[in-house]
Amino acid sequence: MTEDVRYQAVCSRDARFDGEFFFAVATTGIFCRPSCSATTPKRRNVSFHPTAAAAQHAGFRACRRCRPDSAPGSAAWNARADVVGRAVRLIGDGVIDREGVAGLAQRLGYSARQIQRQLTAELGAGPIALARAQRAHTARILLQTTAMPASDVAFAAGFSSIRQFNDTIRETYARTPSELRAAARTGPPHAAHDAPAGVPLRLAHRGLHATGALFDYLAARAIDGVEEITGPAGARTYRRTLDLPHAPGVAEVREMSAGPWLECRLHLDDLRDLTCATQRVRRLFDLDADPEAVAERLRADPALAALVDAHPGLRAPGTTDPHEIAVRAVLGQQVTLASARRLGSALVAVRGRALPAPSGALTHLFPTVDALADADLAELRTPGARRDALRALAAALTAGSVVLDPGAERDDAERALLALPGIGPWTAAYIRMRALGDPDVLPPGDAAITTALRRTGTDTARADLWRPWRSYAAHHLWKAAAT
């Protein structure tokens, strides 16, 4: 996009570009998302920035009207497999807060200086600045939705000192922490200080979101003790346990929404996990996708046009835990969804870790891979070859010979999976699609996809037309095969 095209998006307040770039106004010192409803500034006063962190790094503060720090993430980070894309996904997961820049660099296989140079060159901000912007956003949420003392908020958000916390909040929002908290009393309902337990969030997305279809997908695969879906269709609530870096948590997401967001509530035993938990829920519900870009490409193939029109905004679900989805993919090989759920529930009942206190029907965290690597898994009552494959996968994930974290190199991960006994191309592709959030995967030899394509009079030979969104094509075809 040229700067003139970006300015036209600002003039038209085009929400499709929220999170894809930000604009700053020299005369006010404020930066906004493209859809901001404020008076459009003159072109000569506007500069453009690829991230909120870059705008903050340049000395601009966040607009109080459009809250640019709450915009959806750029869809580019889902698609990109280079080091910058991998770094952004890891920073979003909170790696800088937990492991520092050295830990980020080690995960990516580059030096800290190389990471700094590449991120700054492309995003206008280095890893520390990106993490700092993320901490500021987390702190604002905690200040406005909890009664935690400001000093506790500072450390829960990832700041290393009270002074750093105060300075960052003032620079980012032009308010002190206490003023930011007071503003919540007159803010939107979701930020009310008297809200129920947990941290309430509005998880923004761009364009349409086929929430009902995604809830159907999750409901068909929900595992007892770890997940539950309650309520009637159209007003359901999805709840699941979260295995987070510091302590367990529970996420609740509502199907019904009053705007371009999903209503979410996070119950966390340790609020330092807020950033990580938020990003993992966003990945599960594929909230950073660009559905219009996907639809435009897939509609170009007449074989898919009707399917896309029938389910606008259909997403490609990710996962809150890459190891969990990999284990579940191996468990579900060559069995029905009902059998896969039964096997998963049996595994959780015996090998899962109990929550400190049950939360409704949620009682356990999904088993860790180190708990499965040497287990006999007799409780699964499934062929020995599947148990062997599951143990091999768990051992590889434990040893690090297979890496499935948000910054994993996708091609390397798929090759490592295929080298394990009992894991074939379909399973490796499915893990790549969901665990690594790759938007361009078409599981080979899938019977449901073949059936759906046959109805349209075509086959997978056309799949190159769907790049780079083959994962979404697969979900449209699965949806068509199920109806």
Residue pairs with C-beta under 8 A, 6 or more apart in sequence:
1 21
3 48
6 17
6 21
6 23
6 34
6 48
7 23
7 43
7 46
9 16
9 17
9 34
10 23
10 34
10 36
10 40
10 46
11 40
13 34
13 35
13 36
13 37
14 34
14 35
15 34
15 35
15 206
15 260
16 206
16 207
16 290
16 292
17 33
17 34
17 35
18 33
18 34
18 35
18 71
18 72
18 204
18 206
19 33
19 71
19 72
19 73
19 74
19 204
19 206
19 288
20 34
20 74
20 75
20 76
20 290
21 34
21 48
21 49
21 50
22 31
22 32
22 33
22 34
22 48
22 49
22 50
22 51
22 52
22 54
22 55
22 68
22 71
23 31
23 32
23 34
23 41
23 46
23 47
23 48
23 49
24 30
24 31
24 32
24 46
24 47
24 48
24 49
24 55
24 58
24 60
25 31
25 32
25 41
25 45
25 46
25 60
26 45
26 46
26 47
27 41
27 45
28 41
29 59
29 60
29 61
30 60
30 61
30 62
30 63
31 49
31 52
31 55
31 56
31 60
31 61
31 62
31 63
31 68
32 38
32 63
32 65
32 66
32 68
33 63
33 66
33 67
33 68
33 71
35 66
36 63
36 65
36 66
36 68
37 65
37 66
38 63
38 65
38 66
47 58
49 55
49 58
49 60
49 124
50 74
50 122
50 123
50 124
51 74
51 123
51 124
51 125
51 130
51 133
52 62
52 68
52 69
52 71
52 133
52 137
53 123
53 124
53 125
53 129
53 130
53 132
53 133
53 134
54 123
54 124
54 125
54 129
55 68
56 62
56 125
56 129
56 132
56 133
56 136
56 171
56 172
57 124
57 125
57 129
58 124
61 171
61 172
61 173
61 174
62 68
62 69
62 172
62 173
64 173
64 183
69 133
69 136
69 137
69 140
69 172
70 137
70 202
70 204
71 204
72 204
72 205
72 206
72 287
72 288
73 92
73 282
73 287
73 288
74 288
75 206
75 288
75 289
75 290
75 293
76 85
77 85
77 88
77 89
77 92
77 288
78 286
78 288
78 289
78 437
78 439
79 85
79 439
79 440
79 468
80 86
81 409
81 410
81 411
81 438
83 108
83 110
83 115
83 118
84 118
84 119
84 122
84 123
86 108
86 406
86 407
86 408
86 409
87 104
87 108
87 115
87 118
87 119
87 127
87 407
88 123
88 130
89 406
89 407
89 437
90 104
90 107
90 108
90 405
90 406
90 407
91 104
91 127
91 130
91 131
91 134
92 134
92 275
92 279
92 406
93 276
93 279
93 280
93 405
93 406
94 134
94 158
94 245
94 273
94 275
94 276
94 279
95 103
95 104
95 107
95 407
96 103
96 104
96 127
96 128
96 130
96 131
96 158
97 131
97 135
97 158
97 272
97 275
98 245
99 106
99 107
101 112
101 115
101 116
101 127
101 128
102 112
104 112
104 115
104 127
104 407
105 111
105 112
105 114
105 115
107 405
107 407
108 115
108 407
110 118
115 126
115 127
116 126
116 127
119 125
119 126
119 127
119 130
120 126
123 130
125 133
131 158
132 168
133 172
134 158
134 275
135 157
135 158
135 159
135 168
135 275
136 157
136 168
136 169
136 172
136 173
138 156
138 157
138 158
138 274
138 275
138 278
139 153
139 154
139 157
139 159
139 165
139 168
139 169
139 177
140 169
140 173
140 180
141 199
141 201
141 274
142 148
142 153
142 156
142 157
142 199
142 271
142 274
143 150
143 153
143 177
143 180
143 181
143 184
144 180
144 181
144 183
144 184
144 187
144 191
144 193
145 184
145 190
145 191
145 193
145 195
145 199
145 200
145 201
146 153
146 199
146 271
147 193
148 156
148 271
150 162
150 165
150 177
150 178
150 181
151 162
152 271
153 165
153 177
154 161
154 162
154 164
154 165
154 166
155 272
156 270
156 271
156 272
156 274
157 165
157 274
157 275
158 272
158 275
159 165
159 168
165 177
166 176
166 177
169 175
169 176
169 177
169 180
170 176
173 180
175 183
184 191
184 192
184 193
185 192
185 193
190 200
190 201
190 202
190 263
191 200
196 265
197 267
198 252
198 265
198 266
198 267
198 268
199 265
199 266
199 267
199 268
199 271
199 274
200 263
200 264
200 265
201 263
201 264
201 265
201 266
201 278
202 259
202 261
202 262
202 263
202 264
203 253
203 261
203 262
203 264
203 278
203 281
203 282
203 285
203 287
204 260
204 261
204 287
205 260
205 261
205 262
205 285
205 287
205 288
205 289
206 260
206 289
206 290
206 291
207 260
207 290
207 291
207 292
207 313
208 291
208 312
208 313
209 260
209 262
209 285
209 287
209 291
209 313
209 315
210 311
210 312
210 313
210 314
210 315
211 255
211 257
211 262
211 285
212 233
212 234
212 255
213 311
213 314
213 315
213 479
214 285
214 286
214 314
214 315
214 317
215 229
215 236
215 238
215 255
217 317
217 475
218 227
218 229
218 238
218 317
219 229
219 236
219 238
220 337
221 328
221 337
221 340
221 341
222 228
222 229
222 341
223 328
223 341
223 344
223 345
223 348
223 366
224 341
224 345
224 348
224 349
224 361
225 345
225 348
225 349
225 352
225 361
225 362
225 363
225 364
226 240
226 241
226 344
226 348
226 352
226 362
226 364
226 365
226 366
227 238
227 239
227 240
227 241
227 362
228 238
228 239
228 240
228 360
228 361
228 362
229 236
229 237
229 238
229 239
230 236
230 237
230 239
230 360
231 237
231 255
234 255
234 256
235 254
235 255
235 256
236 254
236 255
237 252
237 253
237 254
237 255
238 252
238 253
238 255
239 250
239 251
239 252
239 253
239 359
239 360
239 361
239 362
240 250
240 251
240 320
240 362
241 248
241 249
241 250
241 355
241 359
241 362
241 364
241 365
241 366
242 248
242 249
242 250
242 251
242 273
242 277
242 280
242 320
242 321
242 365
243 321
243 324
243 365
243 366
243 368
244 268
244 270
244 273
244 276
244 277
245 272
245 273
245 276
246 269
246 270
246 272
246 273
247 268
247 269
247 270
247 273
248 269
248 355
248 356
248 365
249 266
249 267
249 268
249 269
249 273
249 277
250 266
250 267
250 355
250 359
250 362
251 264
251 265
251 266
251 267
251 277
251 281
251 320
252 264
252 265
252 266
252 267
253 262
253 263
253 264
253 281
253 285
254 262
254 263
254 264
256 263
257 263
262 285
262 287
264 278
264 281
266 274
266 277
266 278
266 281
267 359
268 274
268 277
269 356
280 319
280 320
280 321
281 320
282 288
283 318
283 319
283 320
283 406
283 437
284 317
284 318
284 319
284 320
285 315
285 317
285 318
286 315
286 316
286 317
286 318
286 437
289 315
289 316
289 439
289 472
291 312
291 313
291 314
291 315
293 469
294 439
294 469
294 472
295 308
295 312
297 466
297 467
297 468
297 469
298 304
298 305
298 307
298 308
298 466
298 469
298 472
298 473
298 476
299 305
299 308
299 309
300 465
301 462
301 465
301 466
303 453
303 456
303 457
303 458
303 462
304 456
304 466
304 473
304 476
304 477
306 456
307 452
307 476
307 477
307 479
307 480
308 314
308 476
310 480
311 476
311 479
314 472
314 475
314 476
314 479
315 472
315 475
316 433
316 434
316 439
316 471
316 472
316 474
316 475
317 434
318 434
318 435
318 437
319 325
319 434
319 435
321 366
322 404
322 405
322 406
322 408
322 431
322 435
322 436
323 368
323 369
323 397
323 404
323 435
324 366
325 431
325 434
325 435
326 393
326 397
326 402
326 404
326 417
326 431
326 435
327 347
327 366
327 367
327 369
327 372
327 390
327 393
327 394
328 340
328 344
329 427
329 430
329 431
329 434
330 386
330 389
330 390
330 393
330 422
330 423
330 427
331 340
331 343
331 344
331 347
331 380
331 382
331 386
331 390
332 339
332 340
332 343
332 344
333 386
333 389
333 422
333 424
333 426
333 427
335 343
343 380
343 382
346 379
346 380
346 381
347 367
347 377
347 379
347 380
348 364
348 366
348 367
349 364
349 379
350 379
351 367
351 371
351 372
351 375
351 377
351 379
352 364
352 365
352 366
352 367
353 364
353 365
353 367
353 368
353 371
354 363
354 364
355 362
355 363
355 364
355 365
369 393
369 394
369 395
369 397
369 398
370 394
370 398
371 394
372 390
372 391
372 394
373 391
373 394
373 395
373 398
374 391
374 395
375 391
376 387
377 387
377 390
377 391
380 386
380 387
380 390
385 422
386 422
388 421
388 422
389 420
389 421
389 422
389 423
390 422
392 420
392 421
392 422
392 423
393 402
393 417
393 420
393 423
396 402
396 416
396 420
397 404
401 416
402 413
402 416
402 417
402 420
403 409
403 412
403 413
403 416
404 413
404 431
404 435
404 436
406 436
406 437
408 436
410 432
410 436
410 438
413 431
413 432
413 436
414 428
414 429
414 431
414 432
417 423
417 427
417 428
417 431
417 432
418 424
418 425
418 428
425 443
425 444
425 445
426 443
426 444
426 445
426 446
429 441
429 442
429 443
429 444
430 441
430 443
432 438
432 441
433 441
433 443
433 471
433 474
438 471
439 468
439 469
439 470
439 471
439 472
440 467
440 468
440 469
440 470
440 471
441 470
441 471
441 474
442 449
442 460
442 463
442 466
442 470
442 471
442 473
442 474
443 449
443 474
446 474
448 477
448 478
448 481
448 482
449 460
449 474
449 477
449 478
449 481
450 459
450 460
451 481
452 477
452 478
452 480
452 481
453 459
453 460
453 477
455 480
463 470
463 473
466 472
466 473
